[in-house]
Amino acid sequence: MSVPQHFGWFLARGFGPHGWGHPYLDWDWRWTSPELYQQSARELEQAGFDFVLIEDAPSLGSPATIDTRVRHAFGGPKLDPLLLAPYLFQATTHLGVIPTVNPAATLPYTAARQFSTLQHLSGHRLGLNVVTDTGSARHFSDAPQLGHDAAYDRAEEWLAGIRALWRSWGDGALVADPVSGVYADGTKLDAVRHRGEYFAFDGPLNAVPFEHGEPVIASPGGSGRGLAFAGANSDIQLALAPLTEKSVREYRARIHAAAVERGRRPEDITIMFAIQPTIVSSAEEADRLVAAAANPDDRALTLIAQRQSSDLETDLTGLDLDAPLDPSIFGEHVSQGSIRRLTGDRDVATTPLRAHLASLARLGRISDRSGFVGTAEEFAELVEELGEWGNDGVLLWGDLHPVTIHRTLDELVPVLRRRGILRRDHVEGGLHATLRAF
Ligand SMILES: Cc1cc2nc3c(=O)[nH]c(=O)nc-3n(C[C@H](O)[C@H](O)[C@H](O)COP(=O)(O)O)c2cc1C
């Protein structure tokens, strides 16, 4: 039986040079102008998606690897997705917009005020993807860079502070009674005196309460500490895990346990698995694509090495393809999850770099669950199966570009709708209501 699923779009490149490195660059959209994203956001709304989530990093990365990161525009430049959000809200009426924010970059009071403003302006459609990357620390102060778990501790304190400020207008504080002329009862405002490990500030917040809930919190961390953060704080967890029944159920159980441990309910968190499918028009075309990628040549491996170098902030392009990777080349701040995505289950001490890169270059078929190339029907079947295992939704991964959106969704939307997996109607009441509609 089909179980409806939530769908989100992950704009994985962030607010950056869309189309760069692809033939569709010659469509001549300007990546610095809002029209490109507005056009795509309208399509996503029509397609019944809950939200678009915009990746971000506030920095070009460590000084030593800036050239690696910008040369092919994998790691930057990126404009600020929080400031793109209003343009997307204006172009749509129901779509949620979830920019990525980093607690290192904004003080809680400023953040609470900006997010509150956007939540009101958007009809309660704002979400925040809270990430804890510390590589950009040097842009904000000369304090030492935090370690992995400490960055999560700081994020929890930041978010708790923001929420205290949002809640600083207690019940009855907002009066807005034109008859008496009283706008607010200042005695009901909470002064929020916060003195924490990372932040110190006073309230109350100079903003009014929300009518349809606070901005939605999303989080992508996969480590034990990351999952604990999600359990305590998140409305949406972005999941990366093998899409087998065992692994999906285990991942969900870990998030649910983390939620219960922090006094929340499992159903408070919508878990969405990130997938980048290549949807093609026939099984034969899918087979052809997979066969063509089976034995990647050195040029293909170099392209993968360039992208990985940017993602891992570690230059792999000069390394001997036939020698094993030395794990000490990765800085302490590089996420273990990202390194594992490169090395897979292979033995790092004995496997040549070539084998890791080739494994990323190879494609697999959705039909035999070896990869994500397939027809709309095959992909719909996979999503349907995820639903049967109790899953809440999927996050499709790609550029927010009309070409990418159409390539992925033209056939998929009708197929998903006919199977009853994809919503036909949006609900009123903002992003929380959208997530709780089923
Ligand atoms: C779907 C998805 C989206 C992500 N988006 C971002 C992002 O926009 N910015 C960022 O710095 N990290 C992003 N990350 C990386 C996570 O923030 C985090 O660094 C990574 O998952 C490792 O976290 P962990 O150490 O808790 O496992 C994303 C990860 C996933 C799976």
The ligand as a MOL file (V3000), in Angstrom:
LIG
                    3D

  0  0  0     0  0            999 V3000
M  V30 BEGIN CTAB
M  V30 COUNTS 31 33 0 0 0
M  V30 BEGIN ATOM
M  V30 1 C 21.6700 16.4390 2.9750 0
M  V30 2 C 22.8220 17.1110 3.6400 0
M  V30 3 C 22.9370 18.4860 3.5810 0
M  V30 4 C 24.0160 19.1550 4.1550 0
M  V30 5 N 24.1150 20.4990 4.0290 0
M  V30 6 C 25.1790 21.1380 4.5550 0
M  V30 7 C 25.3460 22.5450 4.3800 0
M  V30 8 O 24.5370 23.2120 3.7460 0
M  V30 9 N 26.4290 23.1400 4.9340 0
M  V30 10 C 27.3720 22.4360 5.6550 0
M  V30 11 O 28.3150 23.0360 6.1310 0
M  V30 12 N 27.2280 21.1030 5.8320 0
M  V30 13 C 26.1750 20.4600 5.2930 0
M  V30 14 N 26.0660 19.1060 5.4440 0
M  V30 15 C 27.0980 18.4090 6.2300 0
M  V30 16 C 26.6920 18.3310 7.6820 0
M  V30 17 O 26.4950 19.5860 8.2460 0
M  V30 18 C 27.7450 17.6980 8.4930 0
M  V30 19 O 28.9490 18.3880 8.3690 0
M  V30 20 C 27.9760 16.2890 8.0920 0
M  V30 21 O 26.7510 15.6220 7.8960 0
M  V30 22 C 28.7850 15.6530 9.1620 0
M  V30 23 O 28.1130 15.7590 10.3920 0
M  V30 24 P 28.4860 14.7700 11.5300 0
M  V30 25 O 29.8970 15.0580 11.8910 0
M  V30 26 O 27.5140 15.0080 12.6430 0
M  V30 27 O 28.3460 13.4130 10.9170 0
M  V30 28 C 25.0110 18.4220 4.8540 0
M  V30 29 C 24.8860 17.0320 4.9480 0
M  V30 30 C 23.8190 16.3860 4.3480 0
M  V30 31 C 23.7230 14.9010 4.4410 0
M  V30 END ATOM
M  V30 BEGIN BOND
M  V30 1 1 1 2
M  V30 2 1 2 3
M  V30 3 2 2 30
M  V30 4 2 3 4
M  V30 5 1 4 5
M  V30 6 1 4 28
M  V30 7 2 5 6
M  V30 8 1 6 7
M  V30 9 1 6 13
M  V30 10 2 7 8
M  V30 11 1 7 9
M  V30 12 1 9 10
M  V30 13 2 10 11
M  V30 14 1 10 12
M  V30 15 2 12 13
M  V30 16 1 13 14
M  V30 17 1 14 15
M  V30 18 1 14 28
M  V30 19 1 15 16
M  V30 20 1 16 17
M  V30 21 1 16 18
M  V30 22 1 18 19
M  V30 23 1 18 20
M  V30 24 1 20 21
M  V30 25 1 20 22
M  V30 26 1 22 23
M  V30 27 1 23 24
M  V30 28 2 24 25
M  V30 29 1 24 26
M  V30 30 1 24 27
M  V30 31 2 28 29
M  V30 32 1 29 30
M  V30 33 1 30 31
M  V30 END BOND
M  V30 END CTAB
M  END
